[in-house]
C-alpha cells in the first residue's frame, strides 16, 4: 500500500475550549513566540488555536472612529456579562461569544510563501468550502474582508457569517477568524459589526434544525484550512525550485 507523501509543514490544531479573551491572547502570544524561535532551526510546528470566547466580549481596534460603533455604554455591557477589550488586530469592532467558532492561526507566512492579502483570501476560502459542506453558499465581498451569505431577494442585504481580523508581527500571524455557528445573534445589535450596517447570520439561523454542531464545524473548518495551507506551501516550494 502506497503511503501518502509527508506534509510540507507541521501545522497542528489545539482546542482550547471556552476561554476568556485575555487568556486566549496570552496563549496566542506564547505560541507566536514559539514559532518565531523555531526559525533558528528552520523547523518547528505552527498552530491553529480553536476556541470559543467565554465570557462574551466586544473587541475594539485602535482605528480612529471605531469606538463610535459601540452602540451601548460599558455599564450596559457589564449588565449583560459582556467584556470590553481593546485589540491589536486589524479591522473594526467585533463581538465574540459562546456558539461562535474562533480560529487563531499562528503561522510563519514566510515559510508558507504567503503575504497578507493572499493569506486573508485563503482564510475566506477555507470558510467558503466549509459552508458548502453544509449546503450554505458563502461569498466574498470585494469591499469587506470576511464571508457573506448572499441575499435571497432583491432589496435585501448580504448577511455576514464570518468576521476576520489579523495581525502580523515579524511575518508571523495572530488573531484570525470568527465563524457564527450558533451564537446569540441579539448581541450583535450592541455594535455596528465590523463598522458595516448589514445583518449578521449563523449556520443555525440559515439551517435551523439541520445545523451541524460546533464541534463538527470546528473539525471541518480546521481540516479545510490545513489542506489549503499545505497546498499553498507546496506551490510556493515548486515556484522556488523552477
Residue frames relative to the residue before (quaternion, step in Angstrom):
aa qw qx qy qz dx dy dz
X 1.0000 0.0000 0.0000 0.0000 0.00 0.00 0.00
X 0.3755 -0.7451 0.5096 0.2102 3.56 -0.74 1.08
X 0.3375 -0.7491 0.5369 0.1914 3.56 -0.86 0.98
X 0.5500 -0.5884 0.4741 0.3556 3.54 -1.21 0.58
X 0.5298 -0.6175 0.4605 0.3547 3.61 -1.06 0.64
X 0.5730 -0.6032 0.4121 0.3714 3.59 -1.05 0.62
X 0.5380 -0.6064 0.4727 0.3454 3.57 -1.15 0.68
X 0.5507 -0.6565 0.3996 0.3256 3.60 -0.98 0.79
X 0.7956 0.1137 -0.0636 0.5917 3.58 1.15 -0.53
X 0.4534 -0.6589 0.5329 0.2761 3.53 -1.27 0.53
X 0.0761 0.7851 -0.6048 0.1096 3.58 -0.24 1.30
X 0.0796 -0.8338 0.5460 -0.0183 3.55 -0.44 1.25
X 0.2783 -0.7306 0.5934 0.1914 3.57 -1.16 0.60
X 0.0817 -0.7795 0.6207 0.0206 3.54 -1.17 0.70
X 0.2392 -0.7790 0.5677 0.1170 3.55 -0.64 1.16
X 0.1766 -0.8165 0.5462 0.0614 3.58 -0.50 1.22
X 0.4564 -0.6943 0.4496 0.3279 3.59 1.26 -0.05
X 0.7051 -0.3774 0.3298 0.5016 3.56 -1.02 -0.84
X 0.0380 0.8216 -0.5534 0.1316 3.52 -0.66 1.19
X 0.5055 -0.6293 0.4986 0.3158 3.56 -1.10 0.74
X 0.6441 -0.5630 0.3521 0.3798 3.56 -1.12 0.68
X 0.6708 0.5050 -0.3157 0.4420 3.61 0.85 -0.92
X 0.6507 0.5091 -0.3166 0.4659 3.59 1.00 -0.79
X 0.6523 0.5090 -0.3133 0.4661 3.57 0.98 -0.82
X 0.6368 0.5236 -0.3293 0.4603 3.58 1.01 -0.77
X 0.6383 0.5164 -0.3267 0.4682 3.59 0.98 -0.79
X 0.6446 0.5119 -0.3163 0.4716 3.58 1.02 -0.79
X 0.6162 0.5409 -0.3365 0.4631 3.58 1.01 -0.79
X 0.6858 0.4978 -0.2909 0.4441 3.56 0.83 -1.01
X 0.6422 0.5148 -0.3274 0.4641 3.58 1.01 -0.74
X 0.6696 0.4761 -0.2996 0.4850 3.60 0.93 -0.86
X 0.6075 0.5575 -0.3460 0.4476 3.58 1.04 -0.78
X 0.6745 0.4865 -0.2989 0.4681 3.58 0.89 -0.92
X 0.6355 0.5311 -0.3394 0.4460 3.61 1.02 -0.72
X 0.6477 0.5012 -0.3187 0.4772 3.59 1.04 -0.73
X 0.6347 0.5126 -0.3271 0.4769 3.60 1.00 -0.77
X 0.6619 0.5129 -0.3076 0.4519 3.60 0.91 -0.92
X 0.6350 0.5574 -0.3304 0.4206 3.59 1.06 -0.72
X 0.5157 0.6492 -0.4215 0.3674 3.60 1.19 -0.30
X 0.5564 0.6197 -0.3946 0.3881 3.59 1.14 -0.54
X 0.7548 0.3342 -0.1771 0.5359 3.56 1.11 -0.74
X 0.4287 -0.7169 0.4465 0.3208 3.57 1.31 -0.11
X 0.6872 0.4237 -0.2499 0.5345 3.56 1.21 0.43
X 0.4742 0.6813 -0.4898 0.2664 3.55 -1.28 -0.37
X 0.5523 -0.6485 0.4139 0.3212 3.57 -1.10 0.66
X 0.2516 -0.6741 0.6634 0.2053 3.48 -1.43 0.38
X 0.3384 -0.7972 0.4892 0.1032 3.56 -1.17 0.58
X 0.1049 -0.7106 0.6852 0.1208 3.50 -1.34 0.50
X 0.1779 -0.7942 0.5768 0.0697 3.55 -0.40 1.27
X 0.1533 -0.7902 0.5919 0.0413 3.58 -0.83 1.07
X 0.2220 0.7925 -0.5429 0.1672 3.59 -0.82 0.92
X 0.2528 -0.6603 0.6599 0.2541 3.47 -1.49 -0.08
X 0.3818 -0.7175 0.5233 0.2560 3.58 -1.06 0.63
X 0.1325 0.7487 -0.6354 0.1345 3.52 -0.83 1.15
X 0.4305 -0.2279 -0.8470 0.2126 1.63 -1.35 2.10
X 0.6268 -0.5241 0.4015 0.4138 3.57 -1.23 0.39
X 0.1140 -0.8082 0.5777 0.0004 3.54 -1.15 0.69
X 0.2341 -0.6990 0.6529 0.1745 3.52 -1.26 0.60
X 0.1240 -0.8008 0.5839 0.0486 3.58 -0.70 1.08
X 0.1503 -0.7967 0.5852 0.0145 3.53 -0.94 1.02
X 0.3232 -0.7441 0.5499 0.1986 3.59 -0.81 0.95
X 0.6030 -0.5911 0.4133 0.3410 3.53 -1.34 0.17
X 0.3792 0.7348 -0.4831 0.2879 3.58 1.26 0.11
X 0.5375 -0.6386 0.4332 0.3399 3.65 -0.88 0.86
X 0.8099 0.2845 -0.2191 0.4639 3.55 -1.00 0.89
X 0.5004 0.6833 -0.4246 0.3199 3.58 1.21 -0.29
X 0.6084 0.5832 -0.3592 0.4008 3.61 0.99 -0.78
X 0.6056 0.5725 -0.3534 0.4250 3.58 1.15 -0.56
X 0.6323 0.5465 -0.3331 0.4365 3.59 1.20 -0.34
X 0.5330 0.5314 -0.4283 0.5001 3.57 1.32 0.24
X 0.2571 -0.8402 0.4686 0.0914 3.56 -0.43 1.27
X 0.7313 0.2962 -0.2140 0.5759 3.60 1.28 -0.03
X 0.5227 -0.6260 0.4598 0.3514 3.57 -1.23 0.30
X 0.6956 -0.4922 0.3272 0.4084 3.54 -1.30 0.31
X 0.5782 0.5850 -0.3731 0.4293 3.59 1.13 -0.58
X 0.6513 0.5017 -0.3109 0.4768 3.57 1.01 -0.84
X 0.6294 0.5253 -0.3347 0.4646 3.61 0.99 -0.78
X 0.6477 0.5271 -0.3170 0.4495 3.56 0.94 -0.90
X 0.6444 0.5321 -0.3175 0.4481 3.56 1.00 -0.85
X 0.7064 0.4369 -0.2460 0.4996 3.56 1.15 -0.65
X 0.4929 -0.6758 0.4199 0.3522 3.58 1.29 -0.06
X 0.5104 0.6368 -0.4111 0.4061 3.57 1.21 0.55
X 0.3449 -0.7413 0.5405 0.1984 3.57 -0.83 0.98
X 0.2290 -0.7219 0.6291 0.1749 3.55 -1.35 0.27
X 0.0448 0.8179 -0.5666 0.0891 3.57 -0.70 1.10
X 0.3693 -0.6709 0.5908 0.2537 3.54 -1.14 0.72
X 0.1247 -0.8053 0.5782 0.0409 3.56 -1.03 0.80
X 0.3880 -0.7326 0.5153 0.2174 3.56 -1.17 0.61
X 0.4320 0.6760 -0.4830 0.3510 3.60 1.21 0.34
X 0.5767 -0.5432 0.4603 0.4006 3.53 -1.34 0.00
X 0.6008 0.5895 -0.4103 0.3510 3.55 -1.29 0.04
X 0.6143 -0.5640 0.4489 0.3209 3.52 -1.31 -0.47
X 0.7353 -0.3250 0.2929 0.5176 3.58 -0.81 -1.05
X 0.0144 -0.8081 0.5869 -0.0479 3.58 -0.96 0.88
X 0.2875 -0.7198 0.6038 0.1864 3.53 -1.25 0.57
X 0.0455 -0.7656 0.6410 0.0295 3.56 -1.12 0.78
X 0.1990 0.7871 -0.5697 0.1282 3.56 -0.97 0.80
X 0.7340 -0.3901 0.2996 0.4682 3.57 -1.28 0.04
X 0.7454 0.3533 -0.2854 0.4880 3.55 -1.02 0.83
X 0.6565 0.4268 -0.3012 0.5441 3.56 1.31 -0.06
X 0.3057 -0.7619 0.5475 0.1618 3.57 -0.73 1.09
X 0.0971 -0.7900 0.6053 0.0125 3.55 -0.70 1.16
X 0.0635 -0.7604 0.6452 0.0397 3.55 -0.99 0.91
X 0.0918 -0.7688 0.6319 0.0337 3.54 -0.92 1.01
X 0.1236 -0.8029 0.5791 0.0684 3.64 -0.12 1.20
X 0.1385 -0.7562 0.6369 0.0585 3.57 -0.88 1.02
X 0.1451 0.8370 -0.4868 0.2037 3.53 0.17 1.38
X 0.3637 -0.6828 0.5877 0.2367 3.54 -1.11 0.75
X 0.2628 -0.8137 0.4971 0.1473 3.57 -0.12 1.28
X 0.5723 0.5707 -0.3895 0.4418 3.61 1.13 -0.46
X 0.6714 0.4922 -0.2977 0.4673 3.59 0.90 -0.89
X 0.7068 0.4521 -0.2532 0.4816 3.57 1.08 -0.72
X 0.4245 -0.7176 0.4551 0.3127 3.59 1.26 -0.21
X 0.5086 0.6515 -0.4041 0.3920 3.57 1.10 0.73
X 0.1790 -0.7184 0.6555 0.1489 3.50 -1.35 0.48
X 0.7628 -0.4610 0.2025 0.4057 3.54 -1.24 0.44
X 0.7163 0.4506 -0.2926 0.4454 3.62 0.72 -0.94
X 0.6462 0.4787 -0.3395 0.4877 3.66 0.91 -0.70
X 0.6104 0.5479 -0.3550 0.4485 3.60 1.07 -0.64
X 0.6590 0.4969 -0.3086 0.4728 3.60 0.92 -0.87
X 0.6438 0.5047 -0.3288 0.4719 3.59 1.00 -0.78
X 0.6287 0.5307 -0.3380 0.4571 3.59 1.05 -0.72
X 0.6283 0.5175 -0.3349 0.4746 3.61 0.99 -0.78
X 0.6461 0.5157 -0.3179 0.4643 3.57 0.93 -0.88
X 0.6574 0.5231 -0.3144 0.4420 3.58 0.93 -0.90
X 0.6246 0.5337 -0.3433 0.4552 3.60 0.99 -0.75
X 0.6605 0.4922 -0.3035 0.4789 3.58 0.98 -0.82
X 0.6453 0.5288 -0.3210 0.4481 3.59 0.90 -0.92
X 0.6723 0.4870 -0.2981 0.4710 3.59 0.94 -0.86
X 0.6334 0.5269 -0.3278 0.4624 3.57 1.05 -0.74
X 0.6518 0.5100 -0.3163 0.4637 3.58 0.89 -0.90
X 0.6302 0.5520 -0.3325 0.4330 3.58 1.01 -0.83
X 0.5811 0.5817 -0.3695 0.4330 3.60 1.09 -0.67
X 0.7608 0.3581 -0.1825 0.5095 3.57 1.07 -0.78
X 0.6156 -0.6137 0.3266 0.3711 3.55 1.24 0.40
X 0.5531 0.5765 -0.4066 0.4432 3.59 1.21 0.44
X 0.3172 -0.7362 0.5683 0.1856 3.54 -0.91 0.93
X 0.0762 -0.7937 0.6034 0.0112 3.55 -0.62 1.18
X 0.0982 -0.8055 0.5839 0.0230 3.55 -1.06 0.78
X 0.4472 -0.6283 0.5588 0.3050 3.50 -1.35 0.35
X 0.2169 -0.7029 0.6517 0.1850 3.52 -1.36 0.33
X 0.4147 -0.7423 0.4575 0.2603 3.63 -0.52 1.09
X 0.6951 0.4658 -0.2709 0.4760 3.58 1.23 -0.40
X 0.7980 0.2080 -0.0862 0.5590 3.60 1.22 -0.27
X 0.4149 -0.7121 0.5145 0.2368 3.58 -0.72 1.10
X 0.5709 0.5664 -0.4506 0.3876 3.57 -1.05 0.79
X 0.4212 -0.6702 0.5361 0.2933 3.56 -1.29 -0.27
X 0.1616 -0.8067 0.5684 0.0075 3.51 -0.97 1.03
X 0.3193 -0.6806 0.6183 0.2291 3.53 -1.29 0.51
X 0.4222 -0.7475 0.4418 0.2604 3.62 -0.50 1.13
X 0.6039 -0.5695 0.4312 0.3537 3.53 -1.23 0.66
X 0.4185 -0.7249 0.4964 0.2300 3.55 -1.05 0.80
X 0.7946 0.1784 -0.0811 0.5746 3.57 1.12 -0.64
X 0.6212 -0.5437 0.4164 0.3811 3.54 -1.22 0.54
X 0.7629 0.3458 -0.2729 0.4732 3.55 -0.98 0.87
X 0.6176 0.5169 -0.3514 0.4774 3.57 1.25 -0.29
X 0.4181 -0.6821 0.5369 0.2678 3.55 -1.32 0.25
X 0.5686 -0.5504 0.4765 0.3831 3.55 -1.22 0.51
X 0.3262 -0.7534 0.5472 0.1629 3.57 -1.11 0.73
X 0.3556 -0.7489 0.5176 0.2114 3.58 -0.76 1.01
X 0.1193 -0.8093 0.5742 0.0327 3.55 -0.84 1.04
X 0.7965 0.1363 -0.0749 0.5842 3.59 1.21 -0.40
X 0.1757 -0.7746 0.6032 0.0731 3.56 -0.83 1.08
X 0.1137 -0.7957 0.5934 0.0424 3.55 -1.18 0.66
X 0.1559 0.7528 -0.6326 0.0939 3.51 -1.17 0.68
X 0.0324 -0.8306 0.5552 -0.0269 3.58 -0.65 1.05
X 0.1740 -0.7291 0.6460 0.1442 3.50 -1.40 0.20
X 0.1573 -0.7583 0.6233 0.1079 3.54 -1.09 0.75
X 0.0213 0.7578 -0.6518 0.0224 3.53 -0.99 0.91
X 0.8188 -0.0583 -0.0327 0.5701 3.57 -0.53 1.22
X 0.6180 -0.5919 0.3020 0.4202 3.55 1.13 0.86
X 0.5526 0.5164 -0.4394 0.4847 3.54 1.10 0.78
X 0.4051 -0.7705 0.4494 0.2008 3.57 -0.74 1.10
X 0.0505 -0.7340 0.6745 0.0608 3.49 -1.40 0.50
X 0.7514 0.3185 -0.2961 0.4962 3.55 -1.36 0.27
X 0.0566 -0.8438 0.5337 0.0011 3.63 -1.02 -0.33
X 0.7184 -0.4235 0.3395 0.4350 3.58 -0.63 -1.14
X 0.1646 -0.7541 0.6296 0.0883 3.52 -1.32 0.53
X 0.1060 -0.8083 0.5791 0.0031 3.56 -0.47 1.27
X 0.3500 -0.7540 0.5222 0.1905 3.55 -0.73 1.11
X 0.1093 -0.7939 0.5977 0.0235 3.55 -0.46 1.26
X 0.7854 -0.1974 0.1651 0.5630 3.58 0.64 -1.12
X 0.2248 0.7956 -0.5380 0.1643 3.64 0.84 0.86
X 0.5771 -0.5190 0.4779 0.4113 3.55 -1.36 0.02
X 0.2710 -0.8129 0.4939 0.1476 3.58 -0.15 1.27
X 0.5438 0.6187 -0.4091 0.3925 3.61 1.17 -0.37
X 0.5985 0.5812 -0.3652 0.4130 3.60 1.10 -0.55
X 0.5950 0.5673 -0.3721 0.4309 3.60 1.15 -0.46
X 0.5836 0.5874 -0.3706 0.4208 3.58 1.23 -0.33
X 0.5609 0.6004 -0.3802 0.4247 3.58 1.28 -0.11
X 0.7642 0.2638 -0.1303 0.5739 3.57 1.28 -0.36
X 0.3956 -0.5911 0.6049 0.3580 3.51 -1.42 -0.10
X 0.3144 -0.8134 0.4413 0.2114 3.60 0.13 1.26
X 0.8454 -0.0239 -0.0463 0.5315 3.54 -0.76 1.17
X 0.6147 -0.5841 0.3369 0.4094 3.59 1.22 0.46
X 0.6286 0.5282 -0.3238 0.4701 3.58 1.29 0.22
X 0.3300 -0.7558 0.5355 0.1820 3.57 -0.75 1.07
X 0.4173 0.6737 -0.4857 0.3689 3.54 0.53 1.24
X 0.5931 -0.6243 0.3689 0.3500 3.62 -1.03 0.69
X 0.3085 -0.7164 0.6009 0.1747 3.51 -1.33 0.51
X 0.0753 -0.7983 0.5968 0.0306 3.57 -1.07 0.70
X 0.2460 -0.7484 0.5965 0.1535 3.56 -1.35 -0.02
X 0.6500 -0.4767 0.3905 0.4447 3.58 -1.25 0.15
X 0.6328 0.5325 -0.3279 0.4566 3.58 1.02 -0.80
X 0.6550 0.5116 -0.3076 0.4633 3.59 0.95 -0.87
X 0.7097 0.4656 -0.2576 0.4617 3.58 0.95 -0.87
X 0.8108 0.3201 -0.1262 0.4735 3.60 0.91 -0.89
X 0.3303 -0.7640 0.4994 0.2405 3.59 1.20 -0.31
X 0.8483 -0.1034 0.0966 0.5103 3.56 -0.94 -0.95
X 0.6387 0.5374 -0.3237 0.4454 3.59 1.22 -0.37
X 0.4375 0.7197 -0.4503 0.2965 3.58 1.27 -0.09
X 0.4482 -0.6843 0.5006 0.2833 3.61 -0.98 0.77
X 0.5835 -0.5555 0.4491 0.3863 3.54 -1.27 0.25
X 0.6193 -0.5328 0.4106 0.4050 3.55 -1.22 0.38
X 0.6169 0.5513 -0.3499 0.4394 3.60 1.01 -0.74
X 0.6590 0.5011 -0.3153 0.4639 3.60 0.95 -0.82
X 0.6580 0.4972 -0.3078 0.4744 3.58 0.96 -0.86
X 0.6138 0.5581 -0.3454 0.4388 3.58 1.02 -0.78
X 0.6898 0.4696 -0.2854 0.4713 3.58 0.87 -0.92
X 0.6749 0.4988 -0.3047 0.4504 3.59 0.93 -0.86
X 0.6777 0.4863 -0.3025 0.4612 3.59 0.85 -0.91
X 0.6438 0.5101 -0.3282 0.4665 3.59 0.94 -0.78
X 0.6381 0.5240 -0.3235 0.4622 3.58 0.98 -0.82
X 0.6653 0.5000 -0.3044 0.4634 3.58 0.89 -0.92
X 0.6700 0.5064 -0.3061 0.4483 3.58 0.91 -0.88
X 0.6660 0.4887 -0.3119 0.4694 3.60 0.86 -0.89
X 0.6248 0.5391 -0.3370 0.4532 3.59 0.99 -0.79
X 0.6784 0.4813 -0.2906 0.4730 3.60 0.90 -0.89
X 0.6470 0.5198 -0.3228 0.4550 3.60 0.99 -0.77
X 0.6493 0.4972 -0.3221 0.4768 3.59 0.97 -0.78
X 0.6436 0.5136 -0.3253 0.4649 3.60 0.98 -0.80
X 0.6419 0.5138 -0.3208 0.4701 3.57 1.02 -0.79
X 0.6571 0.5127 -0.3131 0.4554 3.59 0.93 -0.87
X 0.6445 0.5162 -0.3165 0.4668 3.60 0.98 -0.83
X 0.6538 0.5086 -0.3123 0.4652 3.56 0.96 -0.87
X 0.6447 0.5203 -0.3172 0.4616 3.57 1.00 -0.82
X 0.6572 0.5059 -0.3084 0.4659 3.60 0.98 -0.82
X 0.6307 0.5311 -0.3272 0.4617 3.56 1.06 -0.76
X 0.6394 0.5209 -0.3294 0.4597 3.59 0.98 -0.81
X 0.6579 0.5201 -0.3119 0.4466 3.58 0.98 -0.84
X 0.7041 0.4872 -0.2664 0.4426 3.58 1.03 -0.76
X 0.5494 0.6260 -0.4045 0.3777 3.61 1.20 -0.26
